[in-house]
Amino acid sequence: MSPATLVPLFVAIAGAAVAAAGWVLLRASGARPGMARRLGGAREIKVGRLLDIGPDDDLPRRPVRVVGRIRCGDPIVTAEDDRLVAFHRDVEVQLPSGAWRPIERLRESRSFELWDHDGSLPVDPAASHEPLVVLPHVWEGPPDELGEAYAPAVARITAEDGPPSVARAATRMLSVVERLMVLAEVRRTANGDITLAPPPGGYVISSLELDEAMRVLGGRNPRVLLAGMGCLAIGLVVLVVATAFLGVSLLAGG
């Protein structure tokens, strides 16, 4: 293989490696850039405005960010007397290798109406994209502080992979008293009524204001996020350019 072919080949491999490193950094940051782009880029509209759409009017072609409050006749009631429409809990432990292993993934939800003073539309949070865009309640500590309910799982992991060093639990909730943003598609039923449907990947649901939701979706480490985005962008550009030169070189050699 000639140097004219080897050089762009090695550069393309280097670009792919830089892009892969950027992807790893993005995952490590906890950021959800895709969710942030979809939620932040959607047009915001109130429930009542959607219900004003007439039978001959065009529906929004793209998902919209619908805002309103929650109305639910059968909420989840916790031991602390919280009244919720969604309750997500993830519990995991850190193995001696440094990897995290889940030991519980709990999902509970209740259908509710998203409403304002001009009307309401039903939403089923079971069809939501994860995670819920809320401020999570996060606990971290020794595995033996998880409680007796988790002792069998911790014992099994200890026997298989060694004693875990740290445990953490993240809980995300949607309370009936909160105001929501819901990224959804607007559709008509067979009767011609306006309804909301989950877009590809599910509803994006947030109980936060938009700027705060963007910060949450930006991850727990903004510097790692920026480094990951930079590496990913640079790596992809290098990969595309080097691949183009490689193609030209192979055609010229052929």
C-alpha positions as CSV (number, residue, x, y, z in Angstrom):
1,M,0.0,0.0,0.0
2,S,1.4,3.4,-1.0
3,P,2.1,6.3,1.4
4,A,-0.6,8.3,-0.3
5,T,-3.0,5.6,0.8
6,L,-1.5,4.9,4.2
7,V,-1.5,8.5,5.5
8,P,-5.2,9.2,5.1
9,L,-6.0,5.7,6.4
10,F,-4.1,6.3,9.6
11,V,-5.6,9.8,9.9
12,A,-9.1,8.3,9.5
13,I,-8.3,5.7,12.3
14,A,-7.1,8.5,14.5
15,G,-10.3,10.6,13.8
16,A,-12.5,7.6,14.7
17,A,-10.6,7.1,17.9
18,V,-11.0,10.8,18.9
19,A,-14.7,10.6,18.1
20,A,-15.1,7.4,20.1
21,A,-13.3,9.1,23.1
22,G,-15.7,12.1,22.7
23,W,-18.7,9.7,22.8
24,V,-17.3,8.1,26.0
25,L,-16.9,11.5,27.6
26,L,-20.5,12.4,26.7
27,R,-21.8,9.3,28.4
28,A,-19.6,9.9,31.4
29,S,-21.0,13.5,31.8
30,G,-24.5,12.2,32.2
31,A,-25.7,14.6,29.5
32,R,-28.7,14.0,27.3
33,P,-28.0,16.3,24.3
34,G,-30.6,14.6,22.1
35,M,-33.3,15.1,24.7
36,A,-32.2,18.7,25.3
37,R,-32.3,19.5,21.6
38,R,-35.7,18.0,21.1
39,L,-37.3,19.7,24.2
40,G,-35.6,23.0,23.7
41,G,-36.2,23.2,20.0
42,A,-39.9,22.5,20.1
43,R,-42.6,25.2,19.9
44,E,-44.3,25.8,23.2
45,I,-48.1,25.8,23.3
46,K,-50.8,25.7,25.9
47,V,-53.4,23.0,26.1
48,G,-56.2,25.4,25.3
49,R,-54.5,26.5,22.1
50,L,-54.4,23.0,20.9
51,L,-58.1,22.4,21.6
52,D,-58.8,25.5,19.5
53,I,-57.5,23.7,16.4
54,G,-60.4,23.3,14.0
55,P,-61.3,20.2,12.0
56,D,-60.0,21.8,8.8
57,D,-56.8,23.3,10.4
58,D,-53.4,21.7,9.9
59,L,-51.8,19.9,12.9
60,P,-48.3,20.7,13.9
61,R,-46.0,18.6,11.8
62,R,-43.3,18.3,14.5
63,P,-43.6,17.5,18.2
64,V,-44.6,20.5,20.4
65,R,-43.8,21.4,24.0
66,V,-47.3,21.4,25.7
67,V,-47.5,23.1,29.1
68,G,-50.2,22.7,31.7
69,R,-50.9,21.4,35.2
70,I,-51.8,17.8,36.4
71,R,-55.2,16.5,37.2
72,C,-55.3,12.9,38.4
73,G,-58.1,11.1,40.3
74,D,-56.0,8.1,41.3
75,P,-52.5,9.2,42.1
76,I,-49.7,7.1,43.7
77,V,-49.6,7.9,47.4
78,T,-46.3,7.3,49.1
79,A,-45.5,6.6,52.7
80,E,-44.6,10.3,53.1
81,D,-48.1,11.2,51.7
82,D,-46.7,12.4,48.4
83,R,-49.3,12.3,45.6
84,L,-47.6,11.3,42.4
85,V,-48.3,10.4,38.8
86,A,-44.8,8.9,38.2
87,F,-42.3,7.3,40.5
88,H,-39.0,6.0,39.2
89,R,-36.2,4.6,41.4
90,D,-32.9,3.1,40.3
91,V,-30.6,1.5,42.8
92,E,-27.1,0.3,41.9
93,V,-23.8,-0.8,43.5
94,Q,-20.2,-0.3,42.5
95,L,-18.2,-3.5,41.9
96,P,-14.6,-3.9,42.8
97,S,-13.8,-3.4,39.1
98,G,-15.3,0.1,39.3
99,A,-18.3,-0.7,37.2
100,W,-21.8,0.0,38.4
101,R,-24.4,-2.8,38.6
102,P,-28.1,-2.2,38.9
103,I,-30.0,-4.1,41.6
104,E,-33.4,-2.4,41.3
105,R,-35.4,-0.6,38.6
106,L,-38.8,0.5,39.8
107,R,-41.3,2.2,37.6
108,E,-44.8,3.3,38.7
109,S,-47.1,5.7,36.9
110,R,-50.7,6.9,36.7
111,S,-52.4,8.3,33.6
112,F,-53.4,12.0,34.1
113,E,-54.9,15.0,32.4
114,L,-52.7,17.9,31.4
115,W,-54.9,20.9,31.8
116,D,-55.3,24.6,31.8
117,H,-58.4,26.8,32.2
118,D,-59.4,26.2,28.6
119,G,-59.4,22.4,28.6
120,S,-57.4,19.2,29.2
121,L,-55.7,16.4,27.3
122,P,-54.8,12.9,28.6
123,V,-51.2,11.8,29.0
124,D,-49.9,8.3,30.0
125,P,-46.4,8.8,31.6
126,A,-45.7,5.1,31.2
127,A,-44.9,6.1,27.6
128,S,-42.3,8.6,28.6
129,H,-38.7,8.8,27.5
130,E,-36.3,8.2,30.3
131,P,-35.1,9.9,32.4
132,L,-37.9,12.1,33.7
133,V,-36.5,15.6,33.4
134,V,-36.7,16.5,37.1
135,L,-34.3,17.2,40.0
136,P,-33.5,13.7,41.2
137,H,-33.3,12.7,44.8
138,V,-29.9,11.0,45.0
139,W,-28.5,9.0,47.9
140,E,-25.0,7.4,48.1
141,G,-23.4,5.4,50.8
142,P,-22.3,2.0,52.1
143,P,-24.2,-0.9,50.6
144,D,-25.2,-2.2,54.1
145,E,-27.2,1.0,54.6
146,L,-29.6,0.1,51.8
147,G,-31.7,-1.9,54.1
148,E,-32.8,-5.5,54.5
149,A,-34.8,-5.5,51.3
150,Y,-31.6,-5.2,49.3
151,A,-29.5,-7.6,51.4
152,P,-30.1,-10.7,49.2
153,A,-29.1,-8.8,46.0
154,V,-26.0,-7.4,47.6
155,A,-25.1,-10.9,48.9
156,R,-25.5,-12.4,45.5
157,I,-23.3,-9.8,43.8
158,T,-20.7,-10.2,46.6
159,A,-20.5,-13.9,45.8
160,E,-20.3,-13.4,42.0
161,D,-18.1,-10.3,41.7
162,G,-16.7,-9.4,45.2
163,P,-18.1,-7.0,47.8
164,P,-19.4,-3.8,46.4
165,S,-17.9,-0.6,47.8
166,V,-20.6,2.0,47.3
167,A,-24.3,2.0,46.7
168,R,-26.5,4.8,45.3
169,A,-30.1,5.3,44.6
170,A,-31.7,7.9,42.3
171,T,-35.4,8.7,42.7
172,R,-37.4,10.8,40.2
173,M,-41.0,11.8,40.8
174,L,-43.8,13.8,39.2
175,S,-46.1,15.3,41.8
176,V,-49.8,16.2,41.1
177,V,-49.1,19.8,42.3
178,E,-46.5,20.5,39.6
179,R,-46.7,22.3,36.3
180,L,-45.4,20.2,33.4
181,M,-43.9,20.5,30.0
182,V,-44.6,17.5,27.8
183,L,-43.0,17.0,24.4
184,A,-45.7,15.3,22.4
185,E,-47.1,14.8,18.9
186,V,-50.5,16.3,18.2
187,R,-53.0,14.0,16.5
188,R,-56.7,13.6,15.8
189,T,-58.7,10.6,16.9
190,A,-61.1,8.8,14.6
191,N,-63.8,11.1,16.0
192,G,-61.8,14.2,15.0
193,D,-60.8,15.1,18.6
194,I,-57.4,16.5,19.4
195,T,-55.1,14.2,21.4
196,L,-51.5,13.9,22.4
197,A,-49.3,10.9,21.4
198,P,-45.7,10.0,22.3
199,P,-43.2,11.0,19.7
200,P,-40.6,8.4,18.6
201,G,-38.7,7.4,21.8
202,G,-41.6,8.5,24.1
203,Y,-42.8,11.7,25.7
204,V,-40.2,14.0,27.2
205,I,-41.7,15.1,30.5
206,S,-40.3,17.8,32.8
207,S,-41.6,19.6,35.9
208,L,-38.9,22.3,35.5
209,E,-38.7,25.6,33.8
210,L,-37.1,25.3,30.4
211,D,-33.7,26.8,31.3
212,E,-33.4,24.6,34.4
213,A,-34.4,21.5,32.4
214,M,-31.6,22.3,29.9
215,R,-29.1,22.4,32.8
216,V,-30.3,19.0,34.1
217,L,-30.0,17.5,30.6
218,G,-26.6,19.0,30.3
219,G,-25.3,16.5,32.8
220,R,-23.5,16.7,36.2
221,N,-20.2,17.8,34.7
222,P,-20.4,20.6,32.1
223,R,-16.6,20.5,31.5
224,V,-16.7,16.8,30.6
225,L,-19.7,17.5,28.4
226,L,-17.9,20.3,26.5
227,A,-14.8,18.2,26.1
228,G,-16.8,15.3,24.8
229,M,-18.7,17.4,22.3
230,G,-15.4,18.9,21.1
231,C,-13.7,15.6,20.7
232,L,-16.7,14.1,18.9
233,A,-17.0,17.1,16.5
234,I,-13.2,17.2,15.8
235,G,-13.0,13.4,15.4
236,L,-15.9,13.2,13.0
237,V,-14.5,16.1,10.8
238,V,-11.1,14.4,10.7
239,L,-12.7,11.1,9.9
240,V,-14.8,12.5,7.0
241,V,-12.0,14.4,5.5
242,A,-9.5,11.6,5.8
243,T,-12.0,9.1,4.3
244,A,-12.5,11.4,1.3
245,F,-8.8,11.7,0.7
246,L,-8.5,7.9,1.1
247,G,-11.2,7.4,-1.5
248,V,-9.5,9.8,-3.9
249,S,-6.2,8.0,-3.4
250,L,-7.7,4.5,-4.0
251,L,-9.4,5.7,-7.2
252,A,-6.2,7.3,-8.4
253,G,-4.3,4.2,-7.7
254,G,-6.9,2.1,-9.4
